[in-house]
Amino acid sequence: MTLDLTRDRAEVLPLLCDYVATPVALPGEPGYERCAPWNVAATVAPAAVVMATTAQDVAGAIRFAAAYGFTVTVQATGHGAVGVGADTILVQTAAMKHCEIDPHSRTARVGAGARWQDVIDAAAPHGLAPLAGSAPGVGVVGYLTGGGIGPLVRTVGLSSDHVRSFDVVTGEGRLFRASPRDNADLFWGLRGGKATLGIVTSVEIDLLPIAQFYGGAVYFDGADAAAVLHAWREWTAELPETVNTSIAIQQLPPLPGIPEPLAGRMTVAVRYTAVGDFDEAERLLAPMRAVATPVLDTVAVLPYAALGAVHADPVDPMPIHEDQALLRELPAEAVDAVLALAGPGSGSPQVLVELRLLGGSLAREPQHRSAFCHRDAAYSLAVIGLAAPEIADVVAGHASALTDAVARWSTGGQMPNFAPSYDPARPSRVYNDDTLHWLAALADRYDPGRVLATGQVIRTTTA
Ligand SMILES: Cc1cc2nc3c(=O)[nH]c(=O)nc-3n(C[C@H](O)[C@H](O)[C@H](O)COP(=O)(O)OP(=O)(O)OC[C@H]3O[C@@H](n4cnc5c(N)ncnc54)[C@H](O)[C@@H]3O)c2cc1C
């Protein structure tokens, strides 16, 4: 006899409400639309959405899934959305937004649904700051479980190196606190392993005494791209780790909110961030400011709460296609290869092609080792385009051509937060062999029923 799993699963779904003390939405019911991700290119159509408010809700969803043959995945904002189908229960953490600041220990305990701006705003009155990423609308936990490369990464290191502990529900529905002292294997794997070892319900992070930074972006006309990119390459070779920078060839659409000098044309943004000696930071930036005539210059001493202004990432949901290459070095030929495919006259369909300077504190071995690999990359190349149906194939093909064009200088690696989730080569690009082995072994131990075996999670190939 063949089991009609689709029908049987649909029949048991109403029982999910008995496992959790929070609203559940099935397809077509009010609340189901909350699974819509920020990156609308991902198809997120789960069997049910659990609007979790407590760790017990998360554990209940996992126990239900284990009992009735579903898998479980987690989403906070959908900035890193992965495809989700009708065999999966989606735990939506957006309501778990609590954020407690302890100014004495300089820590924040943050719920799984908090976004970086929530923590930045709560910490600012104490003159403290979390190590957020470039976009304050991104979720804290999704970012940290992928390592977290922030605008100050060279100066203060990887954001997940500043995690003190996680509360996590594993695939057996058990709640653990993971820290360097307690359940250290989980603590290792949650920093870089995304949701492989469980669904995090809250995280305790360091806050740093940063009230202001010197930063922003100097924007140049696209016609100056070659001069600006080559000058940036030479300039970054000598920069101390007190300063951070990336450079982006941008083609922003003429939409409300986009400043007139940047809208509907190619521009080049030199992003810059520094803490500490602002006069020295200004002096270090001066040669880049003088390479060509800026069309806009937003670099100034800014409150930390304005961190999002440096990259000025998009805020509203959109369909995104992204790719990444990590580079050992950036010789002039590599810059020429990028310019040939993404510079003026190239016909590039990408919204943004970004080179980011890495190294500094990121490259040093952290106090507590983690599942984040590839600290040795000198630069990253990120390619971001709109995955609108009519141009999605062109954008994806061009992104591959661009990463192929720099393959000679690439480490072959990618970072967990930037590696495309649809790529079957993702695990071997994101993790080295040892890390893959240990993540898979821990996943087998903490989730023997493979309830969380969906999306970006790492598993051994055989069940
Ligand atoms: C505009 C933009 C700017 C970005 N800037 C940066 C940047 O500067 N630096 C950087 O490192 N990354 C950056 N990213 C990547 C971002 O950090 C990842 O996409 C991250 O996964 C987003 O987390 P989220 O919770 O917002 O997204 P979601 O789509 O909700 O979650 C993505 C994934 O994170 C994991 N996750 C989420 N919640 C949990 C949980 N409770 N427990 C366990 N795992 C969980 C899961 O694997 C989930 O599939 C950026 C992304 C965008 C779209």
The ligand as an SDF file (V2000), in Angstrom:
LIG
                    3D

 53 58  0  0  0  0  0  0  0  0999 V2000
   20.6380   43.8730    2.5260 C   0  0  0  0  0  0  0  0  0  0  0  0
   21.4880   42.7980    3.2010 C   0  0  0  0  0  0  0  0  0  0  0  0
   22.6590   43.1800    3.8500 C   0  0  0  0  0  0  0  0  0  0  0  0
   23.4550   42.1990    4.4870 C   0  0  0  0  0  0  0  0  0  0  0  0
   24.6220   42.5850    5.1040 N   0  0  0  0  0  0  0  0  0  0  0  0
   25.4000   41.6370    5.6950 C   0  0  0  0  0  0  0  0  0  0  0  0
   26.6360   41.9980    6.3360 C   0  0  0  0  0  0  0  0  0  0  0  0
   27.0400   43.1710    6.3610 O   0  0  0  0  0  0  0  0  0  0  0  0
   27.3670   41.0090    6.9050 N   0  0  0  0  0  0  0  0  0  0  0  0
   26.9480   39.7070    6.9260 C   0  0  0  0  0  0  0  0  0  0  0  0
   27.6540   38.8570    7.5040 O   0  0  0  0  0  0  0  0  0  0  0  0
   25.7940   39.3520    6.3580 N   0  0  0  0  0  0  0  0  0  0  0  0
   25.0250   40.2770    5.7250 C   0  0  0  0  0  0  0  0  0  0  0  0
   23.8690   39.8970    5.0920 N   0  0  0  0  0  0  0  0  0  0  0  0
   23.4950   38.4730    5.0870 C   0  0  0  0  0  0  0  0  0  0  0  0
   22.6590   38.1610    6.3180 C   0  0  0  0  0  0  0  0  0  0  0  0
   23.4610   38.2220    7.4870 O   0  0  0  0  0  0  0  0  0  0  0  0
   22.0850   36.7410    6.1890 C   0  0  0  0  0  0  0  0  0  0  0  0
   21.2420   36.6970    5.0650 O   0  0  0  0  0  0  0  0  0  0  0  0
   21.3200   36.3150    7.4420 C   0  0  0  0  0  0  0  0  0  0  0  0
   21.0730   34.9350    7.3660 O   0  0  0  0  0  0  0  0  0  0  0  0
   20.0090   37.0620    7.5900 C   0  0  0  0  0  0  0  0  0  0  0  0
   19.3900   36.6650    8.7890 O   0  0  0  0  0  0  0  0  0  0  0  0
   17.8240   36.9670    9.0000 P   0  0  0  0  0  0  0  0  0  0  0  0
   17.4150   36.3620   10.2640 O   0  0  0  0  0  0  0  0  0  0  0  0
   17.6250   38.4220    8.7870 O   0  0  0  0  0  0  0  0  0  0  0  0
   17.1920   36.2040    7.7550 O   0  0  0  0  0  0  0  0  0  0  0  0
   16.2680   34.9060    7.6910 P   0  0  0  0  0  0  0  0  0  0  0  0
   16.0400   34.7150    6.2260 O   0  0  0  0  0  0  0  0  0  0  0  0
   15.0900   35.0360    8.5560 O   0  0  0  0  0  0  0  0  0  0  0  0
   17.1820   33.7220    8.2070 O   0  0  0  0  0  0  0  0  0  0  0  0
   18.2150   33.2520    7.3610 C   0  0  0  0  0  0  0  0  0  0  0  0
   18.8300   32.0140    7.9450 C   0  0  0  0  0  0  0  0  0  0  0  0
   19.4730   32.3260    9.1900 O   0  0  0  0  0  0  0  0  0  0  0  0
   19.3720   31.2020   10.0470 C   0  0  0  0  0  0  0  0  0  0  0  0
   18.5450   31.5710   11.2200 N   0  0  0  0  0  0  0  0  0  0  0  0
   17.6580   32.5760   11.3390 C   0  0  0  0  0  0  0  0  0  0  0  0
   17.0980   32.5530   12.5710 N   0  0  0  0  0  0  0  0  0  0  0  0
   17.6380   31.5050   13.2300 C   0  0  0  0  0  0  0  0  0  0  0  0
   17.4630   30.9470   14.5080 C   0  0  0  0  0  0  0  0  0  0  0  0
   16.5990   31.4690   15.3980 N   0  0  0  0  0  0  0  0  0  0  0  0
   18.1840   29.8610   14.8540 N   0  0  0  0  0  0  0  0  0  0  0  0
   19.0730   29.3080   13.9850 C   0  0  0  0  0  0  0  0  0  0  0  0
   19.2750   29.7920   12.7510 N   0  0  0  0  0  0  0  0  0  0  0  0
   18.5710   30.8810   12.3720 C   0  0  0  0  0  0  0  0  0  0  0  0
   18.6830   30.1020    9.2750 C   0  0  0  0  0  0  0  0  0  0  0  0
   19.6840   29.3390    8.6150 O   0  0  0  0  0  0  0  0  0  0  0  0
   17.8690   30.8900    8.2710 C   0  0  0  0  0  0  0  0  0  0  0  0
   17.5740   30.1320    7.1160 O   0  0  0  0  0  0  0  0  0  0  0  0
   23.0570   40.8490    4.4530 C   0  0  0  0  0  0  0  0  0  0  0  0
   21.8800   40.4750    3.7980 C   0  0  0  0  0  0  0  0  0  0  0  0
   21.1050   41.4320    3.1630 C   0  0  0  0  0  0  0  0  0  0  0  0
   19.8640   41.0050    2.4430 C   0  0  0  0  0  0  0  0  0  0  0  0
  1  2  1  0
  2  3  1  0
  2 52  2  0
  3  4  2  0
  4  5  1  0
  4 50  1  0
  5  6  2  0
  6  7  1  0
  6 13  1  0
  7  8  2  0
  7  9  1  0
  9 10  1  0
 10 11  2  0
 10 12  1  0
 12 13  2  0
 13 14  1  0
 14 15  1  0
 14 50  1  0
 15 16  1  0
 16 17  1  0
 16 18  1  0
 18 19  1  0
 18 20  1  0
 20 21  1  0
 20 22  1  0
 22 23  1  0
 23 24  1  0
 24 25  2  0
 24 26  1  0
 24 27  1  0
 27 28  1  0
 28 29  2  0
 28 30  1  0
 28 31  1  0
 31 32  1  0
 32 33  1  0
 33 34  1  0
 33 48  1  0
 34 35  1  0
 35 36  1  0
 35 46  1  0
 36 37  1  0
 36 45  1  0
 37 38  2  0
 38 39  1  0
 39 40  1  0
 39 45  2  0
 40 41  1  0
 40 42  2  0
 42 43  1  0
 43 44  2  0
 44 45  1  0
 46 47  1  0
 46 48  1  0
 48 49  1  0
 50 51  2  0
 51 52  1  0
 52 53  1  0
M  END
$$$$
